[in-house]
Amino acid sequence: MQDLFRRYGTGLTGTFFVLTAFWLLALVILPNLTLLEASFRPYLPVTEIGGPKDVYSFDNYRKFTANPIDSNLLVFPVTMPIHTITFLNTVIYSAVVTFVTFLLSYPLAYYLAKIADPKSLPTLILLLFIPLWVSEALRAFAWYIILTLNGPLNAVLTGVGILDKPIRWQNGVFTAYDAIMIGLVYTYVLFMLFPIYGSVQSLDRNQIEAAEDLGAKWWQTHWRVILPHAKPGIASGCVMVFMLSAGSLLVPAQLGSTRSNWFTQSIQQWMLESQDWNTGAAYSFLYILLCMVVVLLVMWIFKVKLSDIAK
Amino acid sequence: MSAGIDLDNVCCDFGTFRAVDHVNVSIKPGEFFSFLGPSGCGKTTILRMISGFNEPTEGVIRIGGKDVRGQRPNQRPTALIFQNLALFPLMSIWENISFGLEVRGVDKATRRKRAEELLKLVDLPGAADKMVSQLSGGQKQRVAIARALAVEPQVMLLDEPLSALDLKLRQHMRAELRAIQKRTGVTFIYITHDQGEALAMSDRVGVMSHGRLQQVADPRDIYNNPVNGFVASFVGENNVFTGTASPDGSGFARFDTQHGPFRARMAPGVTGKNIKLYVRPEHTILSEAPGAENSVAVTVGDVAFEGNFISVTTTSDTGAQMVAELRNDGSTKVPATGDKLYASFDASAAAILPDETAV
């Protein structure tokens, strides 16, 4: 701190210090604290705010476990509160998205880190980055067009004779969430690719060669040497993709079917359609908490430490 | 079990660069063979071709008489010890050692037992459950050897494994490596740029330069009878003179230089423009009276005390620099800077050699 003052002078350092503090306090911490406070208060007509009914309670949070209905989780019929089902579906399909991005990213990351010619690497990485320059909303909309009934995917598949007649992809072929998962995988795959690429790249090539020299087959080298080394990268990629998928609103809203519901959409419905910010805030905080529990649980199962992810 | 290795006219190209150029050598089963040469001479490429990480562009490599071209490293009966050892940092010591058995499907109890045995062999008992990061450089070295021995290779390939150790430990590990090689009887192929290592450990040494094998011989022969100027100057120190030779047909030749005529050994058939006369500093004698032959009047320059010997740098009146090494045993008077002396050498201790040839 003193070093900064000495190097850049009191005026400049002070200005940036105040700006950063303002940003953190006024734009991040205070709004969140306000919402947290609001989440414990009932949704009341304006005239009754501050009145005798305006007391702190967990009522907003309890709505999460209200209204049991008959529905499906994956293929299993269940009777559960409607928002709990939405939450579980979101977590399950976000996990599937995370797993699929891992399956796509690991071979590609390994190829980029250890096989690709270093001279062509900048071109390859640029090609991977270009889609990221387009906004997430546009990319979701692009998939909407691709998957639509008279869209290019159906045209190609019926054209070459794989399909007899066009499919309503967005209604879901396997689950009601097919299109959402495609969109999320496409949107967040790079958040998995680059951490894995970084960790595989830091592996000494001699380690791979030593394993092979000692008689390991290619999959044994991956399982015993490369994957364990890449574990921190895989873990941070998984946490990022899972949290981003679970927290995505644009993609599920754009690509969802009539039978799909993402938890972010439930929050949005409380906030915008019901104008009930109190319940919306309660759902938001509950959601962050539950997602963190899921992440910590998975990290504990796979013996990943927090310090691994921070690498 | 150990196997011999034949390199038959082996070449290896990287693009337009020829890293290994027509190398022919037969390494006997159970032999300790070193490839010695400066960095970039192609010795590591030879090692990688034997272990299977590179394929020869031309020529044949046979291990135990069998052509191994096209076999992957995991199919060859060789084990490579990398320069940086390449131990697996996320595995314990015993898992490292038994990795080769693990990938062959050996059960855990057997693997553990084998790892303990090998740790005893490399004199590191009780380290089984430690992690790699807890070991010192010399201990890591032993683990790498044990890990390679675990797969019962017929040939062990070592890529300058001692270069990261300090001097004392390096000398100790030399003896250790030699002892392990004798105990196991496995063929050892050792790569180094350190002539001391190569000479001290090997049964035979192959000296390499620019991808070509210059000379293959036992360590004494390499040092005492180098076939060319490269071998003479890479292995040990020399005083070198340039001039023209006139052979006398008895294995000796008159060698005319601007510093006077000399007489030295000259093998029949030595030709070429760049022939030079080489004489070792320990064969260069300083005296107050002129020697019988090959004598030059010199002035003593730097006198460096090296411990077991004293290195005296002198300059002749004609401008030639000659270094003489005196044993520090009290038998010779140590000259002082500025002394006028005569430097001489025996004709049989000096050799007239061409620059480079290929075996």
Interface residues (C-beta under 8 A of the other chain):
Chain A: D204 N206 Q207 E209 A210 A211 E212 D213 L214 G215 A216 K217 Q220 R224 V225 P228 H229
Chain B: S51 G52 F53 R72 P73 N74 T78 A79 L80 F82 Q83 N84 A86 L87 F88 L90 M91 F99 G100 E102 V103 R104 R147 A148 A150 V151
